[in-house]
């Protein structure tokens, strides 16, 4: 394989600059030399750690990753017990997949987002523990993914109707909708198959899973437009764009995995376009003390509504996945990554 082209930063992204809309923290080395480590000077008495200490602690606790590759750990998924008997996610031994129990339904639901996530979780656990039960579950999920992908659309369809953020997004999604988050996680799950499991059938499924990223929401795909120009891959393909950040980010990781595992040019092009969108959209998610979960408040008809702040767990996801993109595209996301990491430690935006 030739040198990884994804580490090259297109000039238009680099020149756009996070600082164009928001002041960013000083670069780490400069801050250390100048003794000016804080985003907000008034926060200093309450936050004695220097910026370098904060970033070191974030890395030590796993908020940051140093690299991201289809051949390395998928973050720290191996440490979680996602399918413990908690009443919400359970592994259905008959179906061979995890299922979800929602309060609005009497029956358990098959949700491709959970299915892809648990597949990654189980193969990650197996890689660390050699637990044959985890390997067996992963094999069964892979078999389900191959059997249940829509062969025309390439989607692992969500088989139930869902109304994301009622009142903001234009109505409920009809059953059998495609989700960029589901596509990304399921692609990553298949691409992480151990060598003895890899097959032409898995590769074909991965390539077919790119189809929804090539169609607009109006045509059953997952693509909407940010600022009317830049492609955004929707977790929820709602009538009014919802622009959920974590779903978009995980979808991008799936595209990168597809390119890295199978040298799929279409996946690389989709990834590159999405990375440009991400670089341009991040300032709109910055709330000064945390990140926003989505951009529903910016859509037509929602002008009177406040942002939807990400809860702490989702902000951590934003930081962790953003660190992966910074590893893939050095220098592109550093300012935002540092800023959002500081939010995690209670150091907020400077104000006037």
C-alpha positions in Angstrom: 0.0 0.0 0.0 1.3 3.5 -0.8 1.9 6.1 1.9 -1.3 7.0 3.7 -2.6 10.1 1.9 -5.0 10.9 4.7 -2.3 12.6 6.7 -2.1 15.3 4.0 -4.1 18.4 5.0 -5.8 20.1 2.1 -4.8 23.8 2.0 -8.4 24.9 2.1 -8.9 23.1 5.5 -5.6 24.3 7.0 -6.3 27.9 5.9 -9.8 27.9 7.2 -8.6 27.7 10.7 -10.6 27.2 13.9 -9.4 30.7 15.0 -11.4 32.2 12.2 -14.5 32.1 14.4 -13.2 31.5 17.9 -9.9 32.3 19.7 -8.1 29.1 20.5 -5.7 28.3 23.3 -2.1 28.9 22.7 -0.1 26.0 21.2 1.1 23.8 24.0 4.8 24.6 23.7 4.2 28.3 23.4 1.9 28.3 26.4 4.5 26.5 28.5 7.2 29.0 27.5 5.0 32.1 28.1 3.4 30.8 31.3 -0.1 31.4 29.9 -1.8 28.1 30.1 -5.4 29.1 30.6 -8.2 29.7 28.2 -9.9 31.9 30.8 -7.6 33.7 33.1 -10.2 34.0 35.9 -10.3 30.2 36.0 -6.7 29.9 37.1 -7.2 30.0 40.9 -9.6 27.1 40.6 -7.5 25.1 38.2 -3.9 24.8 39.3 -2.9 22.4 36.6 -0.8 23.7 33.7 -2.2 23.0 30.2 0.6 20.4 29.6 -0.5 18.6 32.9 -4.1 18.7 31.8 -3.3 17.2 28.4 -1.0 14.6 29.9 -3.8 13.6 32.4 -6.3 13.4 29.5 -4.1 11.1 27.6 -3.4 8.9 30.7 -7.1 8.5 31.3 -7.9 7.6 27.8 -9.7 10.8 26.7 -7.1 11.0 23.9 -5.7 8.4 21.6 -2.3 8.6 20.1 -3.2 6.8 16.9 -6.2 5.3 15.1 -6.0 2.4 12.6 -8.0 -0.6 11.6 -5.2 -2.7 13.0 -5.2 -1.2 16.4 -7.7 -1.1 19.3 -10.9 0.7 18.6 -10.4 3.2 21.4 -11.0 1.4 24.7 -14.1 -0.6 23.7 -12.5 -3.8 25.1 -12.9 -2.6 28.7 -16.7 -2.3 28.6 -19.3 -4.9 29.4 -22.0 -3.6 27.0 -24.1 -6.8 27.1 -24.3 -7.4 30.8 -27.8 -8.3 31.9 -29.0 -4.8 32.4 -32.4 -5.1 30.9 -31.6 -2.8 28.0 -29.0 -4.5 25.8 -29.0 -8.3 25.9 -27.5 -10.9 23.6 -30.3 -12.9 21.9 -28.8 -16.4 21.5 -31.5 -17.4 19.0 -30.9 -14.5 16.7 -27.2 -14.3 17.3 -27.2 -10.6 17.9 -27.7 -8.1 20.7 -31.2 -6.6 21.0 -32.5 -3.4 22.7 -35.5 -3.0 25.0 -37.2 0.3 24.8 -40.0 1.6 27.0 -42.2 2.3 24.0 -42.2 -1.3 22.8 -43.2 -4.6 24.4 -40.8 -6.6 22.2 -37.0 -6.3 22.0 -35.7 -4.4 18.9 -32.8 -5.1 16.6 -30.9 -1.9 16.2 -27.9 -1.9 13.8 -26.1 0.8 15.9 -26.0 -1.5 18.9 -25.2 -4.5 16.7 -22.2 -2.9 15.2 -21.0 -1.5 18.5 -21.3 -4.9 20.3 -19.5 -6.6 17.4 -16.5 -4.2 17.8 -16.7 -4.6 21.6 -16.6 -8.4 21.4 -13.7 -8.7 18.9 -11.9 -6.1 20.9 -12.4 -8.2 24.1 -11.3 -11.3 22.3 -8.1 -9.6 21.1 -7.2 -8.8 24.7 -8.5 -11.9 26.5 -8.7 -14.7 23.9 -12.2 -15.4 25.4 -13.8 -17.9 22.9 -17.3 -16.7 23.9 -16.5 -13.2 22.6 -15.1 -14.6 19.4 -18.2 -16.8 18.9 -20.5 -13.8 19.5 -18.5 -11.7 17.0 -18.7 -14.5 14.4 -22.5 -14.7 14.8 -22.9 -10.9 14.5 -20.8 -10.9 11.4 -23.0 -13.6 9.9 -26.1 -11.6 10.8 -24.6 -8.5 9.1 -23.9 -10.4 5.9 -27.4 -11.8 5.9 -29.3 -8.7 6.8 -27.8 -6.0 4.7 -30.2 -4.5 2.1 -28.5 -5.7 -1.1 -29.9 -2.8 -3.1 -29.3 0.2 -0.7 -26.3 -1.3 1.1 -27.9 -0.2 4.4 -28.4 -2.1 7.6 -31.9 -0.6 8.0 -33.4 0.4 11.4 -36.6 -1.6 11.5 -38.7 0.7 13.7 -40.0 4.3 13.4 -38.2 6.9 15.5 -38.8 10.5 16.3 -35.5 12.2 17.2 -36.0 15.4 19.1 -39.7 15.9 18.5 -40.6 19.4 17.5 -37.2 20.2 16.1 -36.6 17.8 13.2 -39.8 17.7 11.2 -41.4 14.4 12.3 -40.7 10.8 12.9 -38.5 8.7 10.7 -40.5 5.9 9.0 -39.2 2.3 9.7 -36.4 0.9 7.7 -34.4 4.1 7.7 -30.6 4.3 7.2 -28.3 5.7 9.8 -24.7 6.9 9.1 -23.8 5.9 12.7 -25.1 2.3 12.1 -23.2 2.2 8.7 -20.0 3.4 10.3 -20.0 1.0 13.2 -21.0 -2.0 11.1 -18.3 -1.2 8.5 -15.7 -0.9 11.3 -16.9 -4.2 12.8 -16.5 -6.0 9.5 -13.1 -4.4 8.7 -11.8 -5.6 12.1 -12.4 -9.3 11.3 -9.3 -11.3 12.2 -7.4 -12.6 9.2 -8.8 -16.1 9.3 -12.3 -14.7 9.0 -11.7 -12.2 6.1 -13.5 -13.1 2.9 -14.6 -11.7 -0.4 -18.2 -11.7 1.0 -17.1 -9.4 3.9 -15.3 -7.0 1.5 -18.3 -6.9 -0.8 -20.5 -6.0 2.1 -18.2 -3.2 3.2 -18.1 -1.7 -0.3 -21.9 -1.9 -0.6 -22.2 -0.2 2.8 -20.8 2.9 1.2 -23.9 3.4 -1.0 -25.9 5.4 1.6 -23.0 7.8 1.9 -23.5 8.6 -1.8 -27.2 9.4 -1.7 -29.0 12.4 -0.1 -31.5 11.9 2.7 -34.3 12.6 0.3 -33.3 9.6 -1.7 -33.0 7.2 1.2 -29.3 7.9 1.9 -27.6 9.6 4.8 -26.2 12.7 3.2 -27.4 16.2 4.0 -25.6 19.5 3.5 -23.9 21.7 6.0 -24.1 25.4 5.1 -25.7 24.2 1.9 -22.4 23.0 0.5 -20.5 20.5 2.6 -21.6 16.8 2.9 -22.7 15.7 6.4 -23.5 12.1 7.2 -26.6 12.0 9.3 -27.1 9.6 12.3 -30.8 10.5 12.0 -31.8 11.4 8.4 -34.5 13.8 9.6 -36.5 16.2 7.5 -34.8 19.2 9.1 -31.1 18.3 9.3 -30.2 17.3 12.9 -26.4 17.1 12.4 -25.6 14.9 15.3 -21.9 15.2 15.9 -20.9 11.8 17.4 -22.9 9.9 14.7 -21.1 11.8 12.0 -17.7 11.2 13.6 -18.2 7.5 14.0 -19.4 7.3 10.4 -16.1 8.9 9.3 -14.1 6.3 11.2 -16.0 3.6 9.4 -15.1 5.1 6.1 -11.5 5.3 7.1 -11.5 1.7 8.1 -13.0 0.7 4.8 -10.2 2.6 2.9 -7.4 1.3 5.1 -8.5 -2.4 5.0 -9.6 -2.6 1.4 -7.9 0.4 -0.3 -11.3 1.5 -1.3 -11.0 4.8 -3.2 -14.7 5.7 -2.8 -14.3 5.4 1.0 -11.3 7.6 1.0 -13.1 10.3 -1.1 -16.1 10.2 1.2 -13.8 10.4 4.3 -11.9 13.3 2.9 -15.0 15.3 2.1 -16.4 14.5 5.5 -13.2 15.7 7.2 -13.5 19.0 5.4 -17.1 19.3 6.7 -16.0 18.4 10.2 -13.2 21.1 10.2 -15.7 23.7 9.0 -18.5 22.7 11.3 -16.8 22.2 14.7 -17.0 25.9 15.7 -20.8 25.7 15.5 -20.7 23.0 18.2 -18.6 25.0 20.6 -20.7 26.4 23.5 -17.9 27.9 25.4 -17.9 25.4 28.2 -18.8 22.1 26.4 -19.8 20.9 23.0 -23.3 20.6 21.5 -24.8 17.2 20.7 -26.4 18.4 17.5 -27.2 21.5 15.5 -31.0 21.3 15.5 -31.2 24.8 17.0 -29.7 26.3 13.8 -32.3 24.8 11.4 -35.1 26.8 9.8 -38.0 27.1 12.1 -35.9 26.5 15.2 -34.4 30.0 15.5 -36.0 30.6 18.9 -34.7 27.4 20.4 -31.5 27.0 22.5 -28.6 24.6 21.7 -28.8 21.0 22.8 -25.6 20.6 25.0 -23.9 17.3 25.0 -23.9 15.5 28.4 -20.6 14.7 29.8 -20.4 11.2 28.3 -21.0 12.5 24.8 -18.5 15.4 25.3 -15.9 12.8 26.2 -16.8 10.9 23.0 -16.4 14.1 21.0 -12.9 14.6 22.5 -11.8 11.0 22.2 -12.9 10.6 18.5 -11.6 14.1 17.6 -8.2 13.0 19.0 -8.3 10.1 16.5 -8.9 12.6 13.6 -6.0 14.7 14.9 -3.8 11.6 14.8 -4.9 11.0 11.2 -4.6 14.6 10.1 -2.0 16.2 12.4 -2.6 19.9 13.0 -6.1 20.1 11.6 -8.0 19.7 14.8 -5.4 20.5 17.5 -6.9 23.8 18.6 -10.4 22.5 19.0 -9.2 19.3 20.7 -7.2 21.2 23.3 -10.0 23.6 23.9 -12.6 20.9 24.4 -10.3 18.9 26.6 -9.9 21.9 28.8 -13.7 22.1 29.0 -13.6 18.6 30.4 -11.4 19.8 33.2 -13.6 22.9 34.0 -11.5 25.4 32.2 -13.9 27.4 30.1 -13.8 29.9 27.2 -12.4 33.4 27.9 -15.2 35.9 28.0 -15.5 39.6 27.5 
